[in-house]
């Protein structure tokens, strides 16, 4: 297959290196590859004998006329020349697009293929427990259980439960503290009437467990102190239960729960926080004859580290010990987003198949760091060191502007009008159109601050105008 690779002066070296070993012509068409015109490309195609053309993924022109005139297909290559080495070996093996950049297309195809595999595996799994259609154990994907602590005091319980299901929870657990009453439990479950997903009740109080049996699909947690009091009632209600070691030990409490007639059981050996026995507690996760419950939230909440990587590693640990349900929570600001992160992490583990590592699966948890650096050529020309920004401040005659973020929105106030948007570009355009900015230095300042606000929204961070990020 003979390939034409038109490129710009700035990226020619990168493209030539990527094309080594392929039957390809690398032709410099100008300073910037994305500025290639259909007329120029047609002349290049007609001057050689090519089977396919890969133009820059940054190109915005339509090359349909070139295909019509020459009969040679013209596809979008990657947006960044550094990704070309990844794309060229796939030519002829996967379908390229005339509109979508190759790197974006392949990433989407790999992701879709991974999710198709997951769906097939989940359909074929023979579970040990089923909670409202959700498979537990038996080769099914590890399920994510998200906890709402002190559910009886939550101001918008139903919305919170629905949000957790939308963000990837398979089961939502209502936690009830020592100040909760049986009527509180009944009220909370009544407020969730009509929600189809599995719900759990997190309490060891026998009275609260009884109150939850009207709707709960899973009880957390049973031990030697409450099994004699409510074990038979849990069994009669057909509700599943998580059993913990307590003072008697996990094996003894599992036997007691089984003797009480509870048929759907999960064993929780109790994962300990990092620094307080994490590694030793992992050793307790052995075959208990029932699905294993893995309390990842006990670790994520009690370590001052970004939850994304912590959740990925904990999901890998849960996978290796054979856990069926992974518990996570978002009690603190630093763990916001953990439900979606843990769902993605469990999908990565399930997608491994015969892969030895959760890498190159089409699904990843990379958020801040890149899988590979894109090293584009640096700008050419004389380098000039710039002086520090001036300290003097000149007010814009159009007035001051206040920026804040709330609920995923960027809010910008100018003289009593609040502009609301999702992106810095949209808000900047609105401010300019509204005549809110007249000085170039003010416009540059707003661009910086709006970009910081957009990043804060994207990553769920707080934002303070003029403050450190």
Buried (B, 14 or more C-beta within 10 A) or exposed (E): EEBBBBBBBBBBEBBBEBBEEBEBBBBBBBEBBBBBBBEBBBEBBEEEEBEBBBBBBBBEBEBEBBBEEBEBBBBBBBBBBBBBBBBBEEBEEEEBBEEBBBBBBBEEBBBEBBBEBBEEBBEEBEBBBBBEEBBBBEBBBBBBBBBBBBBBEBEEBBEBBBBBBEBBBBBBBBBBBEEBBBEBBBBBBEBBEEBEBBBBBBBBBBBBBBBBBEBBBBBBBBBBEBBEEBBBBBBEBEBBBBBBBBEBEBEBBBBBBBEBEBEBBBBBBBBBBBEEBBEEBBEBBEEBEBBBBBBBBBBBBBBEEBBBBBBBBBBBBBBEBBBBBBBBBBBEEBBBBBBBBBBBBBBBBBBBEEEEEBEEBBBBBEEEEEEEEEEEBEEEEEEEEEEEEEEEEEEBEBBEBEBBBEEEBBBBEBEEEEBEBEBBEBBBEBBEEBEBBEEEEBBEBBBEBBBBBBBBBEEEBEBEEEEEE
